Amino acid sequence: MQTFFGMILGALLLAGGVYVYDSMQTSSVANGQVAVTNRTIVNWDVAKADWDALRDRAHKDWVRISSK
């Protein structure tokens, strides 16, 4: 159980650290050619869209399963 908790906590800390790092970087649109050296690690718009799609699908599946 402690190992499982440690893996979950580690994943959350990693995602949080990457988010903080990326939030301190400037936008690639604002920097133009200099953006190559200051690019963010994660494309957060795509990650949010994927997360929303996963959440919506899970909700629809839950409604379908619980209605039986």
SERO-4910 file (N, C-alpha, C, O; in steps of 0.05 Angstrom, whole numbers):
BEGIN
 pado doro    nc1    nc2    nc3   cac1   cac2   cac3    cc1    cc2    cc3    oc1    oc2    oc3
  Met    A     16    -24      0      0      0      0     17     25      0     11     45    -14
  Gln    A     39     25     15     57     48     16     70     53    -11     74     76    -19
  Thr    A     77     31    -25     89     34    -51     69     47    -71     77     65    -86
  Phe    A     45     38    -71     24     49    -88     20     79    -82     18     95   -100
  Phe    A     18     85    -56     15    113    -48     39    130    -57     36    153    -66
  Gly    A     63    119    -55     87    133    -63     88    138    -93     96    159   -101
  Met    A     78    119   -109     77    123   -138     57    145   -145     63    161   -162
  Ile    A     34    145   -132     14    165   -138     25    193   -129     22    212   -144
  Leu    A     37    194   -106     48    220    -96     70    229   -115     72    253   -120
  Gly    A     87    211   -124    109    219   -142     98    229   -168    109    249   -179
  Ala    A     78    217   -179     66    226   -204     54    254   -201     57    271   -218
  Leu    A     40    258   -178     28    285   -173     50    306   -170     47    328   -180
  Leu    A     71    299   -156     93    319   -152    107    325   -179    114    348   -184
  Leu    A    110    304   -196    122    309   -222    105    327   -239    115    346   -251
  Ala    A     79    321   -241     61    338   -257     60    366   -245     59    385   -261
  Gly    A     59    369   -219     59    396   -207     85    411   -213     84    435   -219
  Gly    A    107    397   -211    133    410   -217    135    420   -246    145    441   -251
  Val    A    126    403   -265    126    410   -293    108    434   -298    114    452   -313
  Tyr    A     84    434   -285     66    456   -288     78    482   -278     76    503   -291
  Val    A     91    481   -255    103    505   -244    125    515   -262    128    539   -267
  Tyr    A    142    496   -272    164    504   -290    153    517   -315    162    538   -324
  Asp    A    132    504   -327    121    515   -352    107    542   -347    107    559   -365
  Ser    A     95    545   -324     81    571   -319    101    594   -316     93    617   -319
  Met    A    126    588   -310    146    609   -308    159    616   -335    172    637   -337
  Gln    A    155    599   -355    166    604   -381    147    624   -396    123    624   -391
  Thr    A    159    639   -413    143    658   -429    130    644   -453    139    622   -460
  Ser    A    110    656   -464     96    644   -486    114    643   -511    130    661   -516
  Ser    A    111    621   -527    127    619   -551    117    639   -572    133    647   -590
  Val    A     92    647   -570     82    667   -589     94    694   -584    101    709   -602
  Ala    A     97    701   -558    108    727   -551    138    729   -557    148    751   -562
  Asn    A    152    706   -557    181    707   -561    191    706   -590    213    713   -595
  Gly    A    174    696   -607    182    694   -635    205    674   -639    202    650   -631
  Gln    A    227    682   -651    250    664   -657    263    654   -631    275    632   -632
  Val    A    263    669   -610    276    661   -585    260    639   -571    270    627   -553
  Ala    A    236    634   -581    219    614   -568    231    586   -569    223    569   -552
  Val    A    249    580   -587    261    554   -589    275    547   -563    274    524   -554
  Thr    A    289    566   -550    303    561   -526    285    562   -501    293    552   -480
  Asn    A    262    575   -503    245    578   -479    218    564   -482    198    573   -471
  Arg    A    218    542   -497    192    528   -501    184    513   -475    201    505   -459
  Thr    A    158    511   -472    148    496   -449    150    466   -453    153    457   -476
  Ile    A    150    451   -432    152    422   -434    127    409   -444    127    391   -460
  Val    A    104    418   -434     78    406   -440     61    427   -454     61    450   -447
  Asn    A     46    417   -474     26    434   -487      1    432   -470    -14    412   -474
  Trp    A     -4    450   -453    -25    448   -433    -53    449   -445    -72    438   -434
  Asp    A    -56    463   -468    -82    463   -481    -90    436   -491   -113    428   -487
  Val    A    -71    421   -502    -77    394   -512    -82    376   -488   -100    359   -489
  Ala    A    -66    378   -467    -69    362   -443    -97    366   -430   -110    347   -421
  Lys    A   -106    391   -430   -133    397   -418   -155    385   -436   -174    375   -425
  Ala    A   -152    387   -462   -172    376   -480   -173    346   -477   -195    334   -476
  Asp    A   -150    332   -475   -150    303   -470   -162    296   -444   -177    276   -442
  Trp    A   -156    311   -423   -167    306   -396   -197    309   -396   -212    293   -385
  Asp    A   -207    330   -409   -236    335   -411   -250    312   -426   -272    304   -418
  Ala    A   -237    303   -448   -249    280   -463   -250    255   -446   -269    240   -447
  Leu    A   -229    250   -431   -228    226   -414   -249    228   -392   -263    209   -386
  Arg    A   -251    252   -380   -271    256   -359   -300    252   -369   -316    240   -356
  Asp    A   -305    264   -393   -332    261   -404   -338    232   -411   -361    223   -407
  Arg    A   -319    218   -422   -324    190   -429   -328    173   -404   -346    156   -404
  Ala    A   -313    178   -383   -317    163   -358   -344    169   -346   -357    151   -336
  His    A   -353    194   -348   -379    201   -338   -401    187   -353   -420    176   -342
  Lys    A   -399    187   -380   -419    174   -397   -420    144   -391   -441    132   -390
  Asp    A   -396    132   -388   -395    103   -382   -407     97   -355   -420     77   -352
  Trp    A   -402    114   -335   -413    111   -309   -443    112   -310   -457     96   -297
  Val    A   -454    131   -324   -483    134   -327   -495    109   -340   -515     99   -332
  Arg    A   -481     99   -361   -491     76   -376   -490     51   -358   -509     35   -358
  Ile    A   -469     48   -342   -466     24   -325   -486     25   -302   -498      5   -295
  Ser    A   -489     49   -290   -506     51   -266   -535     50   -273   -552     46   -256
  Ser    A   -542     55   -298   -571     54   -306   -581     26   -310   -605     21   -313
  Lys    A   -563      6   -311   -571    -22   -316   -582    -34   -291   -590    -58   -291
***
